[in-house]
Amino acid sequence: MSDLSRFLEPPRLRTMQEDGEDDRRATWLELFFDLVFVVAVAQASYLLTDHLTVSRLFGYLGIFVPIWWAWMGFTFYANRFDTDDLPYRLLILLAMLAIAALAVNTRDVLSGSSVGFALSYIAVRLVLMTLYARARRNVPAARRLTTIFLTMFGTGILVWCVSLLVSTPARFWLWGVALTLELIAPVFAWRSIPAAPIHPRHIPERFGLLTIIVLGESVFAVVVGIADVSWHAATVAAAIAGFVAAASLWWIYFDFLDESIVQRNILAGLTFTYSNYLVIAGIALLGTGVKIAVLSTGGSSVLEHEGWVVGTGLALCMLGLAIVHLATPPALFDTDVALRLSAAVVGLVLAFLHGSISPLLTIVVIALVLLAQVVYELAAHEEHHPLPAD
């Protein structure tokens, strides 16, 4: 073995059938990679805290798509092909730099400074395409799948590049076209997925880690909010309610979500994947709303209508979880689905009533709704489906 070859291990298909890795776990590099998304999610929140309007709320949800999809792209590549050799490590570290640049450019993307965001995202996708080109060359069984991904991702990159030639809002519309091409790539690759399946243990763990990251941002938002204001009874109550909401979401996700959905069939796996956006964006939005509410109760925030944020966050997260439950046999519509959809409706009602109720009452209601779900399901479920911790 040459000095160079010991650092090279070409991509291979890392499924249970190929490698027998029944108990595969996230690597240290994957955990390191996740850290840049902590920054990206935090920077995205400033889109709302700097200037809160309904249009900004929708802008935030739109900008969150490429951030979330960037994480998804590298996660699914690693799930199938990661051999942790030197080229892979260097490319992932390069991707982390590009994602860090994406985070830096996120805060001002809706304020007229969007070129840097587009260039950063293009760099992120070029690294991912380099990885897929390497996998295409070395993994014949996945050649059709990787060809579809390279074609559609490459077309998306071209549209991103074209967007640099036009001004906003046309640029944002082109971003939407590019992201649509990328997002539907797995659907076009439907027939090729069985030849290159995902590892059913690794993906739920990675999704769980992303959920932990965003929940951590929610807790961090509470801490930052209460640290920046004078403490009053209302401020402390809002902070406690925000923490209870985050803890309840953790409990609901990790104790009452059946991870086996990814093993059932391709449609169930895709449902689990796409609905994850609603869950993650909703949790992030809820955390941002709690921070705004804490600041508002402390008298240091001039922002209004924080009910839009927390109510919409709750609605999105619960809708995403309801969709996962709907795709999980045996029952199509059961108590879990009813609870999640009911909480989503509560979130929408709170969003519409933002001008009629106080920020404190909004957060307290959300905390009580989520806590009630935890208490009910602990009492009613004979068995749970917890995601393993290690």
ABEGO torsion letter per residue (X at the ends): XBAAAAABBBBBBBBAAAAGBAABBBBAAAAAAAAAAAAAAAAAAAAAAABBBAAAAAAAAAAAAAAAAAAAAAAAAAAAABAGBAAAAAAAAAAAAAAAAAAAAAAAAAAGBAAAAAAAAAAAAAAAAAAAAAAAAABAAAAAAAAAAAAAAAAAAAAAAAAAABBOAAAAAAAAAAAAAAAAAAAAAAAAAAABBBBAAAAAAAAAAAAAAAAAAAAAAAAAAAAABBBBAAAAAAAAAAAAAAAAAAAAAAAABBAAAAAABAAAAAAAAAAAAAAAAAAAAAAAAAAAAAAAAAGABABBGAAAAAAAAAAAAAAAAAAAAAABOABABBAAAAAAAAAAAAAAAAAAAAAABBAAAAAAAAAAAAAAAAAAAAAABABBBBBBAX
